[in-house]
Amino acid sequence: RTVQRGVRIVPTQNGRIAVSSRGSATILGSGTCVMPVYLNGAHVPVEDLDSLVSVDELAGIEVYAGPSETPIQWSHPCGAILLWTRTG
């Protein structure tokens, strides 16, 4: 069985979250960890990615799949997802 490394969107009881298999922390088993999400630079708790912001509001998305590529201000063992809105 081949294990794909990178970012995946997975369903949960409350919606969908992003997980990384490239992070240095293992959460959820299978060597994956939940990626933190930042909205306009501020950390936001996420239970469902779809409920954060509408696609029409987005100006940009940055995805850092692991700690070695994540900028220091958003450093996390699982990488990070940064969402930027047009009004933010």
N, C-alpha and C positions, 0 to 999 in steps of 0.2 A: 504494500500500500504506500502510495506517495503522499507525503505531507506537504501541502503548499504553505509557503512562508509568506507572511504579509498581513494585510488587513482584510477582515471579513465582517460582514453585517450578519448578526445572528438574532433569531427571534427569542424573546423572553416572555414571561407571563404578562408583562406590562407594555410590551412593544418590541422595538428592535434596538440593539446596541452594537457598537463597533468593538471588535477584539483584534488583538495583534498576536501573532505567533513568533514575532521577532523580539519581543520585550524580554527583559531579564527576570521578570516576576511571572510566576505561574498562578493563575486564578482560573476558576471554572474548569480545571482539569485539562487534559490534552495539551499542556504547554501553551495555553492561551491566557491572555490577560485583558481586562477591560480597559479601553483607552479613555483617558480623560478628554473632555470636550471644553473648549474655550470659545466664548461668544464675545467678539470684539475685544479680545484680550483678557476677559474675566472668566475664571473657572465656573462652570455651571454643572450641577448634578444632573445626570441624564438617566432616565429610565426608558425613554423612547426618543430616538433621534428624530422621528417624524414630527414630534410635537414641539421642537425647538423653534424653528423659523421656517417660513414658507420659501419655496424656491425663488419666487419673485423678489423676495427681500435680499437674497444673497448677492454679495459683490465678489466674494472669493472664498475658496476653501483651500486650506493647507493640511496635508496629511503626512505625518511623520510616523512611520511604522515601527520604529525602534528607538532606544535611548541614544544610540550613537549619532543619529541624524537630527534629533530634536534640539532646537535652540535652547540655550541654558535657561532663559526666563520661563519656559514651559517644560522644563526637564521632568521626566517621569520614566520609570522603568518600562512602561508599556508603549512609549511614544506619545503622540498627542494628535488631536484633530482641532484645527482652528477654523472657526466660521466667522466671516466678516460680512456685516450687512451694509447696505447702501446708506442707511441713516446712522450707523454706529460711529 
